[in-house]
Amino acid sequence: MPLTPLPLIMIEPLVKAALLEDLGRAGDLTSDAIAPADLVVKTSLVSRQSGVVAGLDLVALAFRLIDERVEIDRRRQDGETVTPGDSIAEIRGPARAILTAERTALNFLCRLSGISSATASIVAAVTGKKARIVCTRKTTPGLRAVEKYAVRAGGGANHRFGLDDAVLIKDNHIAIAGSVATAIERARSHVGHLVKIEVEVDTLLQLEEALAVGVDAVLLDNMTIEQLHRAVDMTAGRAVTEASGRITPETAPAIAATGVDLISVGWLTHSAPVLDIGLDFRPSDQ
């Protein structure tokens, strides 16, 4: 599916907050002292690693919020791959503005490109299987929308965005309700007809109970490959099947081969390594 950019109204508060955090109460003391006010420079965003780019709209906004005269020529788009030495974007404008926004722009770009790159690695590992790679709610506070966007840039898909767009009954909910069936019944009586209900199960007995009551999706948590095969057979298309639990690019192929519909991976957003990208100044005659 085409990658749809996030609306400006969603990303502008994030970028403004990050810039204000950096500028503090006195602005950029270093750049204002060293760079002449009228100096115009040319720079390049250059990848130091292979990966998938995400976050260029936030980069552009970071520079332009400091100075609208900054010009950005994108050489890559979000969702495209890069290799070491590739120019991602050429940036021209007042030196002070570029230096001031540099760290904020790179923080967003490196973080989000790291997420998209990690996602792409697992998506590639399950190529040819029907399973889709999805993220979770294990996101950086305040950055959920852009981190889930980065997952999409890497070829993945999104799980629920928050507590209000779907029901996910987990082990503690079941403990409070007393049983899987009771938890599902309470949820169904509480939400509207358009709200999907998913239940997390740790055993095949819990799965059997959930299927007997009826549910939209089942989260098969930390099951073995054998258990996943049996769970998919038991479900037989009556619910969406989702596997989760310490999944890596190495373990994902065997999990996908069980026939599950989804594979959810929390570390994509909570601990994916950043993609190393730098801002290089170019000689003034280039």
Beta strands, then each sheet from edge to edge (+ up, - down):
strand 1: 40-47
strand 2: 51-52
strand 3: 71-74
strand 4: 81-82
strand 5: 87-94
strand 6: 132-134
strand 7: 167-169
strand 8: 197-201
strand 9: 217-221
strand 10: 240-244
strand 11: 262-264
strand 12: 277-281
sheet 1: 3+ 5- 1+ 12-
sheet 2: 2+ 4-
sheet 3: 6+ 11+ 10+ 9+ 8+ 7+
end
